[in-house]
Amino acid sequence: MYVKPDDRERLIAAIREAGLRDLFDEQPYDRRWIYRSHIHNVIVDIIWAMANLTAEVDDAWLNRGPILRVRGVEVRVLPPEELVWTKLYVLQRDRCDWPDILNILCSAAPSVDWAYLLERIADDAPLLSAVLAVFTWLCPGQSLNLPDWVRERLSLPKSDNPNLPMDRQRACKLDSRPWLRLIPEQPC
């Protein structure tokens, strides 16, 4: 759950009251940006900042996203721009969130507010360019959804060959596992 920093203590108290325990004793983590709790095999994270601590959750994270109905309850989810922004910096030896970004782009690239995302990313646009280059290589047909002005600004080439027959493209699809990793539909 993404929350504003001022709301984190209240949410942590509610999580504890619900019977979830801090995961820190079993798996230490950086408490400056996240509180990780668990009960049985379920982990619940409360996140109030980016993992690299360059930004905190603000109103835009919580008010710009679409509203979904889940089991009769309306839930606002994070907008794709905020998800891409926060996951862009998780590129470590033991963890990489770029496959999550590729999945977001596979499903939401046409609806991304690219001007807003580039404003949020600011000087880190080369990092976005890198993940978009991977997206263009992996999903040449779907990468056509990237606006030309974004390609130009980030110095991205057009798709490597969008006219390949579908059975020859490195088309992407979502894996059925809950952590949603990108897998090729067919061997390249």
Z-matrix of the N, CA and C atoms (Angstrom, degrees):
N
C 1 1.444
C 2 1.517 1 108.10
N 3 1.316 2 115.39 1 131.32
C 4 1.455 3 120.77 2 177.49
C 5 1.526 4 108.36 3 -94.65
N 6 1.333 5 115.65 4 129.28
C 7 1.462 6 121.15 5 -178.55
C 8 1.526 7 109.39 6 -136.71
N 9 1.322 8 115.72 7 156.77
C 10 1.455 9 119.38 8 174.08
C 11 1.527 10 108.28 9 -70.82
N 12 1.335 11 117.87 10 148.63
C 13 1.464 12 121.08 11 -176.51
C 14 1.532 13 114.26 12 -52.81
N 15 1.324 14 117.06 13 -36.82
C 16 1.466 15 119.98 14 -179.22
C 17 1.525 16 112.92 15 -67.38
N 18 1.336 17 117.75 16 -19.07
C 19 1.464 18 121.61 17 -177.96
C 20 1.529 19 113.80 18 -97.06
N 21 1.313 20 117.42 19 -4.91
C 22 1.469 21 119.34 20 -171.89
C 23 1.519 22 113.68 21 -63.81
N 24 1.317 23 119.36 22 -43.40
C 25 1.463 24 120.46 23 -177.09
C 26 1.526 25 111.71 24 -63.40
N 27 1.324 26 116.40 25 -37.87
C 28 1.463 27 120.78 26 178.00
C 29 1.528 28 110.51 27 -64.72
N 30 1.340 29 116.95 28 -42.00
C 31 1.468 30 120.49 29 178.96
C 32 1.518 31 111.62 30 -69.34
N 33 1.324 32 117.71 31 -39.19
C 34 1.468 33 121.01 32 177.84
C 35 1.526 34 109.56 33 -62.21
N 36 1.320 35 117.13 34 -41.97
C 37 1.471 36 120.60 35 177.91
C 38 1.527 37 110.52 36 -62.06
N 39 1.316 38 117.58 37 -41.77
C 40 1.468 39 120.91 38 179.58
C 41 1.530 40 110.97 39 -65.08
N 42 1.312 41 116.86 40 -40.25
C 43 1.469 42 121.42 41 178.44
C 44 1.528 43 110.18 42 -63.00
N 45 1.320 44 116.24 43 -44.45
C 46 1.475 45 120.01 44 178.68
C 47 1.530 46 110.50 45 -63.89
N 48 1.335 47 115.76 46 -42.18
C 49 1.468 48 120.17 47 179.06
C 50 1.524 49 111.54 48 -62.08
N 51 1.323 50 116.65 49 -30.22
C 52 1.466 51 121.34 50 178.89
C 53 1.528 52 111.97 51 -78.03
N 54 1.334 53 117.30 52 -4.13
C 55 1.461 54 120.49 53 175.13
C 56 1.512 55 115.44 54 101.48
N 57 1.332 56 117.93 55 3.55
C 58 1.457 57 119.60 56 177.96
C 59 1.527 58 109.80 57 -83.33
N 60 1.334 59 115.68 58 144.95
C 61 1.470 60 120.78 59 -178.07
C 62 1.532 61 110.30 60 -109.61
N 63 1.311 62 115.14 61 151.83
C 64 1.459 63 121.85 62 176.97
C 65 1.534 64 108.78 63 -61.37
N 66 1.304 65 116.99 64 132.78
C 67 1.462 66 122.49 65 -178.94
C 68 1.527 67 112.10 66 -82.02
N 69 1.326 68 117.62 67 -8.82
C 70 1.456 69 122.25 68 -172.50
C 71 1.520 70 113.01 69 -56.34
N 72 1.337 71 118.64 70 -39.40
C 73 1.466 72 120.80 71 -177.40
C 74 1.533 73 112.18 72 -64.18
N 75 1.334 74 117.33 73 -34.23
C 76 1.464 75 120.87 74 179.26
C 77 1.528 76 112.36 75 -88.35
N 78 1.313 77 116.87 76 -36.71
C 79 1.468 78 122.26 77 -178.56
C 80 1.524 79 108.52 78 -140.55
N 81 1.325 80 118.04 79 92.22
C 82 1.474 81 119.68 80 -179.55
C 83 1.533 82 111.36 81 -55.48
N 84 1.327 83 115.07 82 144.65
C 85 1.464 84 121.64 83 -178.97
C 86 1.522 85 108.38 84 -146.19
N 87 1.312 86 116.40 85 169.07
C 88 1.459 87 123.08 86 -178.66
C 89 1.523 88 109.18 87 -81.72
N 90 1.303 89 117.13 88 106.38
C 91 1.470 90 122.00 89 -175.74
C 92 1.533 91 113.57 90 -79.09
N 93 1.298 92 118.13 91 2.02
C 94 1.470 93 119.47 92 -179.12
C 95 1.523 94 112.47 93 -73.82
N 96 1.338 95 118.44 94 -18.45
C 97 1.465 96 120.56 95 -175.30
C 98 1.524 97 113.67 96 -133.03
N 99 1.350 98 117.65 97 -10.12
C 100 1.460 99 120.43 98 -173.06
C 101 1.529 100 110.21 99 -149.09
N 102 1.322 101 115.13 100 148.21
C 103 1.463 102 121.85 101 168.94
C 104 1.517 103 105.94 102 -119.80
N 105 1.329 104 116.57 103 121.88
C 106 1.462 105 122.01 104 -177.92
C 107 1.521 106 108.31 105 -108.61
N 108 1.320 107 116.04 106 125.16
C 109 1.461 108 120.82 107 178.79
C 110 1.521 109 109.02 108 -127.34
N 111 1.329 110 114.94 109 164.48
C 112 1.462 111 117.72 110 -179.26
C 113 1.522 112 110.63 111 -154.14
N 114 1.308 113 113.74 112 157.53
C 115 1.451 114 122.78 113 170.41
C 116 1.524 115 105.85 114 -148.81
N 117 1.300 116 116.43 115 126.92
C 118 1.466 117 122.38 116 -173.89
C 119 1.530 118 108.27 117 54.36
N 120 1.306 119 119.31 118 -122.22
C 121 1.467 120 121.94 119 -179.35
C 122 1.526 121 112.99 120 -103.20
N 123 1.323 122 117.17 121 16.34
C 124 1.465 123 121.51 122 -177.91
C 125 1.525 124 109.21 123 -105.87
N 126 1.348 125 115.91 124 128.19
C 127 1.464 126 121.91 125 176.66
C 128 1.523 127 108.26 126 -110.15
N 129 1.322 128 115.80 127 132.13
C 130 1.463 129 122.00 128 177.27
C 131 1.522 130 107.66 129 -121.71
N 132 1.331 131 115.38 130 120.78
C 133 1.454 132 121.56 131 178.58
C 134 1.520 133 110.18 132 -102.77
N 135 1.325 134 115.48 133 139.05
C 136 1.456 135 121.93 134 169.73
C 137 1.525 136 105.15 135 -113.60
N 138 1.323 137 115.92 136 118.49
C 139 1.465 138 122.12 137 -173.45
C 140 1.524 139 109.04 138 -118.32
N 141 1.329 140 116.56 139 128.80
C 142 1.461 141 120.69 140 179.80
C 143 1.534 142 112.95 141 -123.35
N 144 1.322 143 117.20 142 -2.55
C 145 1.464 144 120.83 143 178.65
C 146 1.523 145 108.95 144 -152.14
N 147 1.329 146 115.05 145 168.76
C 148 1.455 147 119.26 146 175.77
C 149 1.521 148 108.53 147 -76.26
N 150 1.318 149 117.08 148 153.19
C 151 1.456 150 121.70 149 -177.10
C 152 1.526 151 112.04 150 -60.45
N 153 1.319 152 117.98 151 -30.01
C 154 1.466 153 120.48 152 178.47
C 155 1.528 154 112.12 153 -89.32
N 156 1.319 155 116.56 154 4.57
C 157 1.468 156 124.58 155 175.37
C 158 1.529 157 113.92 156 62.97
N 159 1.324 158 118.66 157 20.23
C 160 1.468 159 120.65 158 179.68
C 161 1.521 160 112.73 159 -82.50
N 162 1.332 161 117.35 160 -16.47
C 163 1.469 162 120.06 161 179.60
C 164 1.513 163 109.51 162 -154.87
N 165 1.314 164 114.82 163 153.80
C 166 1.468 165 121.56 164 175.96
C 167 1.521 166 109.04 165 -108.78
N 168 1.314 167 115.35 166 158.68
C 169 1.460 168 120.74 167 175.42
C 170 1.528 169 107.90 168 -62.60
N 171 1.322 170 115.89 169 131.45
C 172 1.465 171 120.27 170 178.64
C 173 1.526 172 109.20 171 -127.94
N 174 1.321 173 116.54 172 -174.89
C 175 1.466 174 120.72 173 -176.95
C 176 1.524 175 113.03 174 -56.98
N 177 1.334 176 117.72 175 -36.48
C 178 1.463 177 120.50 176 -178.00
C 179 1.524 178 111.34 177 -62.16
N 180 1.323 179 117.40 178 -35.88
C 181 1.463 180 120.44 179 177.91
C 182 1.526 181 110.11 180 -60.53
N 183 1.320 182 115.53 181 -38.18
C 184 1.466 183 120.46 182 -169.76
C 185 1.520 184 114.14 183 -97.20
N 186 1.319 185 119.07 184 -16.64
C 187 1.461 186 120.81 185 -173.65
C 188 1.524 187 115.02 186 -114.26
N 189 1.314 188 118.81 187 -10.66
C 190 1.465 189 121.37 188 -175.76
C 191 1.524 190 113.49 189 -93.09
N 192 1.324 191 117.76 190 -19.86
C 193 1.458 192 120.81 191 -173.24
C 194 1.513 193 113.90 192 -75.35
N 195 1.326 194 115.24 193 164.14
C 196 1.465 195 120.05 194 178.81
C 197 1.528 196 111.77 195 -71.31
N 198 1.307 197 115.19 196 156.15
C 199 1.466 198 121.06 197 175.87
C 200 1.525 199 107.72 198 -101.10
N 201 1.312 200 115.78 199 127.79
C 202 1.463 201 122.35 200 177.63
C 203 1.513 202 109.22 201 -113.78
N 204 1.306 203 116.16 202 153.00
C 205 1.460 204 121.08 203 174.87
C 206 1.527 205 107.21 204 -103.45
N 207 1.325 206 116.35 205 118.33
C 208 1.453 207 122.86 206 -179.77
C 209 1.523 208 108.26 207 -121.10
N 210 1.328 209 115.73 208 113.40
C 211 1.467 210 121.93 209 -178.72
C 212 1.524 211 111.91 210 50.94
N 213 1.319 212 115.43 211 42.47
C 214 1.454 213 121.13 212 176.33
C 215 1.515 214 115.19 213 83.88
N 216 1.332 215 117.68 214 -0.53
C 217 1.462 216 121.28 215 -178.88
C 218 1.530 217 108.49 216 -112.31
N 219 1.324 218 115.95 217 131.80
C 220 1.462 219 119.60 218 176.82
C 221 1.526 220 109.57 219 -79.50
N 222 1.337 221 114.90 220 130.16
C 223 1.458 222 121.97 221 -178.13
C 224 1.526 223 107.93 222 -131.43
N 225 1.318 224 115.83 223 129.62
C 226 1.470 225 119.14 224 175.16
C 227 1.523 226 107.41 225 -89.94
N 228 1.323 227 115.28 226 129.06
C 229 1.463 228 120.37 227 178.78
C 230 1.524 229 109.13 228 -104.07
N 231 1.323 230 115.71 229 162.00
C 232 1.457 231 119.38 230 178.85
C 233 1.519 232 110.09 231 -65.06
N 234 1.318 233 117.01 232 143.63
C 235 1.465 234 119.66 233 175.94
C 236 1.529 235 109.70 234 -70.02
N 237 1.329 236 116.86 235 153.29
C 238 1.462 237 119.07 236 -177.58
C 239 1.528 238 112.89 237 -59.32
N 240 1.329 239 117.84 238 -31.96
C 241 1.463 240 120.29 239 -179.45
C 242 1.528 241 111.57 240 -61.47
N 243 1.330 242 117.29 241 -41.74
C 244 1.467 243 120.56 242 -179.83
C 245 1.523 244 110.75 243 -70.40
N 246 1.331 245 116.45 244 -38.51
C 247 1.467 246 120.01 245 178.17
C 248 1.528 247 110.95 246 -63.17
N 249 1.330 248 116.75 247 -46.22
C 250 1.461 249 119.49 248 178.53
C 251 1.515 250 109.83 249 -61.23
N 252 1.333 251 116.68 250 -45.71
C 253 1.463 252 121.20 251 -177.68
C 254 1.524 253 111.45 252 -58.27
N 255 1.317 254 117.60 253 -47.96
C 256 1.460 255 119.63 254 -176.03
C 257 1.530 256 112.26 255 -72.71
N 258 1.328 257 118.01 256 -33.95
C 259 1.460 258 121.21 257 -177.88
C 260 1.525 259 112.64 258 -80.85
N 261 1.305 260 117.60 259 -16.50
C 262 1.455 261 122.58 260 -178.48
C 263 1.530 262 111.82 261 -60.13
N 264 1.316 263 117.40 262 -32.08
C 265 1.462 264 122.08 263 -173.93
C 266 1.524 265 113.75 264 -92.02
N 267 1.319 266 117.67 265 -2.73
C 268 1.460 267 120.31 266 -179.57
C 269 1.529 268 107.73 267 -93.90
N 270 1.306 269 114.23 268 89.85
C 271 1.456 270 122.69 269 -176.42
C 272 1.525 271 106.48 270 -143.06
N 273 1.327 272 114.66 271 82.27
C 274 1.457 273 121.31 272 -173.83
C 275 1.522 274 109.98 273 -124.04
N 276 1.305 275 115.83 274 171.82
C 277 1.465 276 121.27 275 179.92
C 278 1.520 277 111.85 276 -59.77
N 279 1.327 278 116.94 277 -41.59
C 280 1.462 279 120.56 278 -175.14
C 281 1.532 280 113.71 279 -104.26
N 282 1.330 281 117.11 280 0.85
C 283 1.464 282 119.56 281 -179.78
C 284 1.514 283 109.94 282 -158.02
N 285 1.323 284 115.26 283 135.05
C 286 1.463 285 121.40 284 177.33
C 287 1.527 286 107.92 285 -142.02
N 288 1.320 287 116.63 286 125.49
C 289 1.469 288 121.00 287 179.35
C 290 1.524 289 113.01 288 -96.47
N 291 1.315 290 118.22 289 6.08
C 292 1.457 291 119.69 290 179.72
C 293 1.521 292 112.75 291 -62.02
N 294 1.342 293 120.82 292 -36.32
C 295 1.473 294 117.74 293 174.96
C 296 1.529 295 112.28 294 -58.64
N 297 1.334 296 117.14 295 -33.31
C 298 1.467 297 119.86 296 175.44
C 299 1.528 298 110.43 297 -63.19
N 300 1.338 299 116.72 298 -41.52
C 301 1.461 300 120.51 299 178.81
C 302 1.532 301 109.96 300 -63.19
N 303 1.326 302 116.81 301 -42.03
C 304 1.461 303 120.22 302 179.61
C 305 1.523 304 110.79 303 -61.91
N 306 1.331 305 117.23 304 -38.98
C 307 1.462 306 120.70 305 176.34
C 308 1.522 307 111.38 306 -65.71
N 309 1.323 308 117.21 307 -40.46
C 310 1.467 309 120.87 308 177.97
C 311 1.535 310 109.17 309 -61.33
N 312 1.320 311 116.24 310 -45.19
C 313 1.463 312 120.33 311 -179.77
C 314 1.519 313 111.85 312 -65.38
N 315 1.335 314 116.97 313 -37.46
C 316 1.475 315 119.68 314 178.32
C 317 1.525 316 111.00 315 -59.63
N 318 1.313 317 116.43 316 -36.05
C 319 1.456 318 118.82 317 -175.41
C 320 1.523 319 114.15 318 -100.03
N 321 1.335 320 118.22 319 -22.81
C 322 1.463 321 118.60 320 -170.39
C 323 1.527 322 115.33 321 -128.02
N 324 1.322 323 119.11 322 2.76
C 325 1.477 324 120.01 323 -175.93
C 326 1.529 325 113.79 324 -50.79
N 327 1.347 326 119.47 325 -42.05
C 328 1.467 327 118.21 326 -178.44
C 329 1.533 328 113.54 327 -65.67
N 330 1.316 329 117.39 328 -24.63
C 331 1.466 330 119.72 329 -176.81
C 332 1.525 331 113.53 330 -99.18
N 333 1.321 332 118.41 331 -1.26
C 334 1.465 333 121.33 332 -179.65
C 335 1.526 334 109.60 333 -67.64
N 336 1.318 335 115.90 334 135.79
C 337 1.460 336 122.21 335 173.02
C 338 1.530 337 106.48 336 -84.93
N 339 1.326 338 115.95 337 88.66
C 340 1.457 339 121.53 338 -172.29
C 341 1.519 340 112.21 339 -64.65
N 342 1.318 341 118.28 340 -36.96
C 343 1.470 342 120.57 341 178.69
C 344 1.527 343 109.92 342 -62.24
N 345 1.327 344 116.24 343 -43.91
C 346 1.461 345 120.75 344 178.68
C 347 1.533 346 110.59 345 -63.38
N 348 1.347 347 116.95 346 -45.82
C 349 1.464 348 120.57 347 -179.41
C 350 1.526 349 111.18 348 -61.31
N 351 1.316 350 117.35 349 -44.09
C 352 1.462 351 119.65 350 179.10
C 353 1.524 352 111.44 351 -65.43
N 354 1.321 353 116.89 352 -33.28
C 355 1.473 354 119.81 353 176.06
C 356 1.526 355 110.26 354 -65.79
N 357 1.334 356 116.99 355 -42.82
C 358 1.464 357 121.53 356 178.98
C 359 1.529 358 111.17 357 -63.58
N 360 1.321 359 116.16 358 -42.81
C 361 1.460 360 120.77 359 -175.79
C 362 1.526 361 111.61 360 -74.26
N 363 1.312 362 116.84 361 -32.75
C 364 1.475 363 123.93 362 176.69
C 365 1.530 364 111.43 363 54.04
N 366 1.320 365 116.77 364 -119.78
C 367 1.468 366 121.62 365 -174.49
C 368 1.533 367 113.92 366 -69.15
N 369 1.313 368 117.06 367 -8.82
C 370 1.464 369 120.00 368 -179.92
C 371 1.526 370 112.45 369 -93.55
N 372 1.330 371 116.99 370 19.12
C 373 1.470 372 121.01 371 178.26
C 374 1.532 373 112.80 372 -55.91
N 375 1.346 374 120.45 373 -32.95
C 376 1.470 375 118.62 374 176.96
C 377 1.540 376 113.09 375 -60.29
N 378 1.295 377 117.35 376 -30.66
C 379 1.466 378 120.58 377 177.31
C 380 1.528 379 109.94 378 -68.20
N 381 1.330 380 117.35 379 -42.66
C 382 1.461 381 120.82 380 175.33
C 383 1.531 382 110.08 381 -62.93
N 384 1.314 383 116.92 382 -39.71
C 385 1.455 384 120.93 383 178.11
C 386 1.532 385 110.62 384 -58.71
N 387 1.323 386 116.97 385 -39.13
C 388 1.468 387 120.77 386 -179.39
C 389 1.528 388 111.23 387 -64.68
N 390 1.318 389 117.27 388 -46.26
C 391 1.467 390 118.67 389 -179.10
C 392 1.532 391 110.38 390 -69.45
N 393 1.323 392 118.17 391 -33.08
C 394 1.462 393 120.47 392 176.95
C 395 1.533 394 111.38 393 -70.34
N 396 1.325 395 117.49 394 -30.50
C 397 1.467 396 120.06 395 174.54
C 398 1.527 397 110.16 396 -65.37
N 399 1.325 398 117.52 397 -41.02
C 400 1.468 399 121.18 398 176.17
C 401 1.525 400 109.51 399 -63.54
N 402 1.332 401 116.97 400 -43.52
C 403 1.468 402 121.48 401 179.08
C 404 1.528 403 110.88 402 -60.29
N 405 1.334 404 116.97 403 -43.38
C 406 1.461 405 121.47 404 179.91
C 407 1.525 406 111.00 405 -63.35
N 408 1.327 407 117.03 406 -39.21
C 409 1.464 408 120.49 407 178.61
C 410 1.523 409 110.99 408 -70.06
N 411 1.324 410 116.73 409 -43.84
C 412 1.465 411 121.37 410 -174.10
C 413 1.522 412 112.23 411 -74.61
N 414 1.313 413 116.93 412 -38.70
C 415 1.466 414 121.44 413 -175.04
C 416 1.526 415 109.80 414 -128.97
N 417 1.327 416 117.89 415 70.27
C 418 1.468 417 119.31 416 -174.08
C 419 1.521 418 113.75 417 -58.79
N 420 1.310 419 117.89 418 -39.05
C 421 1.464 420 119.69 419 179.50
C 422 1.514 421 112.12 420 -67.28
N 423 1.322 422 117.27 421 -45.74
C 424 1.464 423 120.55 422 -178.80
C 425 1.519 424 112.25 423 -71.37
N 426 1.327 425 116.65 424 -25.85
C 427 1.459 426 118.23 425 -179.49
C 428 1.529 427 111.86 426 -69.62
N 429 1.327 428 116.88 427 -11.23
C 430 1.464 429 119.36 428 175.00
C 431 1.523 430 111.23 429 -65.36
N 432 1.337 431 117.13 430 -14.63
C 433 1.468 432 121.40 431 177.26
C 434 1.525 433 112.20 432 -74.21
N 435 1.332 434 117.46 433 -9.91
C 436 1.461 435 119.61 434 177.49
C 437 1.524 436 108.55 435 -75.36
N 438 1.326 437 117.96 436 129.41
C 439 1.468 438 119.41 437 179.80
C 440 1.529 439 111.64 438 -62.18
N 441 1.323 440 115.70 439 145.75
C 442 1.467 441 120.68 440 -179.84
C 443 1.525 442 111.68 441 -57.67
N 444 1.342 443 117.72 442 -39.13
C 445 1.461 444 119.55 443 -177.95
C 446 1.516 445 111.67 444 -65.54
N 447 1.348 446 117.66 445 -29.74
C 448 1.471 447 120.95 446 176.45
C 449 1.524 448 108.82 447 -70.32
N 450 1.327 449 116.63 448 -44.70
C 451 1.473 450 120.98 449 177.57
C 452 1.531 451 110.24 450 -56.77
N 453 1.324 452 115.88 451 -45.59
C 454 1.462 453 119.82 452 -178.73
C 455 1.521 454 111.49 453 -65.25
N 456 1.313 455 116.64 454 -46.20
C 457 1.470 456 120.08 455 -178.16
C 458 1.515 457 112.15 456 -62.60
N 459 1.353 458 116.71 457 -35.84
C 460 1.464 459 120.94 458 -177.94
C 461 1.532 460 112.50 459 -97.14
N 462 1.312 461 116.90 460 7.77
C 463 1.469 462 122.59 461 179.59
C 464 1.525 463 112.62 462 55.73
N 465 1.328 464 115.54 463 44.12
C 466 1.463 465 121.21 464 178.22
C 467 1.516 466 109.97 465 -95.70
N 468 1.327 467 117.06 466 140.12
C 469 1.460 468 118.78 467 174.89
C 470 1.520 469 110.40 468 -75.46
N 471 1.296 470 115.62 469 164.14
C 472 1.467 471 119.55 470 170.57
C 473 1.517 472 107.29 471 -63.42
N 474 1.315 473 116.75 472 166.65
C 475 1.456 474 121.87 473 177.93
C 476 1.522 475 109.82 474 -49.48
N 477 1.353 476 117.20 475 144.19
C 478 1.463 477 120.00 476 -175.42
C 479 1.527 478 112.88 477 -62.46
N 480 1.316 479 118.88 478 -30.60
C 481 1.463 480 122.63 479 172.58
C 482 1.516 481 108.08 480 -175.06
N 483 1.326 482 117.55 481 82.98
C 484 1.460 483 120.22 482 -176.42
C 485 1.524 484 113.67 483 -68.24
N 486 1.336 485 117.84 484 -11.51
C 487 1.458 486 120.70 485 -177.00
C 488 1.521 487 113.44 486 -91.01
N 489 1.320 488 116.98 487 5.24
C 490 1.465 489 118.94 488 175.92
C 491 1.513 490 109.44 489 -59.90
N 492 1.340 491 118.01 490 143.02
C 493 1.468 492 118.44 491 173.24
C 494 1.525 493 109.33 492 -59.18
N 495 1.324 494 116.76 493 147.50
C 496 1.466 495 120.98 494 -175.85
C 497 1.530 496 112.50 495 -53.01
N 498 1.333 497 117.94 496 -33.16
C 499 1.458 498 118.33 497 -177.96
C 500 1.533 499 111.93 498 -74.72
N 501 1.334 500 118.18 499 -8.81
C 502 1.451 501 121.29 500 178.66
C 503 1.523 502 112.35 501 -106.89
N 504 1.337 503 117.86 502 -10.03
C 505 1.452 504 120.05 503 -179.79
C 506 1.516 505 110.30 504 -76.53
N 507 1.315 506 114.77 505 154.74
C 508 1.458 507 120.85 506 173.01
C 509 1.530 508 106.57 507 -86.49
N 510 1.331 509 116.16 508 55.19
C 511 1.462 510 121.14 509 -174.42
C 512 1.512 511 109.65 510 -66.06
N 513 1.317 512 116.34 511 147.71
C 514 1.446 513 120.21 512 -178.34
C 515 1.518 514 110.78 513 -107.64
N 516 1.299 515 114.74 514 155.35
C 517 1.458 516 121.28 515 173.92
C 518 1.516 517 107.20 516 -148.07
N 519 1.301 518 116.10 517 161.40
C 520 1.454 519 120.03 518 179.33
C 521 1.517 520 110.27 519 -80.96
N 522 1.302 521 115.27 520 138.45
C 523 1.453 522 121.49 521 174.63
C 524 1.527 523 107.32 522 -75.24
N 525 1.315 524 117.47 523 154.98
C 526 1.458 525 120.62 524 -178.55
C 527 1.523 526 112.80 525 -81.93
N 528 1.319 527 117.70 526 -7.36
C 529 1.462 528 119.82 527 179.21
C 530 1.521 529 110.00 528 -70.29
N 531 1.328 530 117.51 529 150.74
C 532 1.462 531 119.76 530 -174.35
C 533 1.521 532 114.68 531 -62.83
N 534 1.301 533 119.34 532 -22.11
C 535 1.456 534 119.42 533 -178.67
C 536 1.525 535 112.26 534 -87.83
N 537 1.329 536 117.34 535 2.27
C 538 1.461 537 122.96 536 171.50
C 539 1.522 538 114.23 537 49.10
N 540 1.278 539 116.57 538 77.48
C 541 1.455 540 121.38 539 175.65
C 542 1.521 541 109.62 540 -101.28
N 543 1.274 542 116.10 541 147.78
C 544 1.455 543 121.87 542 -179.27
C 545 1.525 544 108.64 543 -79.56
N 546 1.305 545 116.89 544 132.04
C 547 1.458 546 121.23 545 176.22
C 548 1.518 547 108.58 546 -133.95
N 549 1.327 548 117.43 547 147.45
C 550 1.460 549 117.97 548 176.66
C 551 1.517 550 110.75 549 -70.71
N 552 1.339 551 116.28 550 143.07
C 553 1.471 552 119.61 551 176.31
C 554 1.515 553 110.05 552 -67.51
N 555 1.330 554 116.20 553 -36.67
C 556 1.460 555 121.04 554 -179.51
C 557 1.517 556 107.48 555 -139.56
N 558 1.316 557 117.02 556 160.78
C 559 1.480 558 118.21 557 175.85
C 560 1.520 559 110.01 558 -59.37
N 561 1.301 560 116.21 559 146.48
C 562 1.468 561 121.41 560 178.74
C 563 1.509 562 110.38 561 -71.85
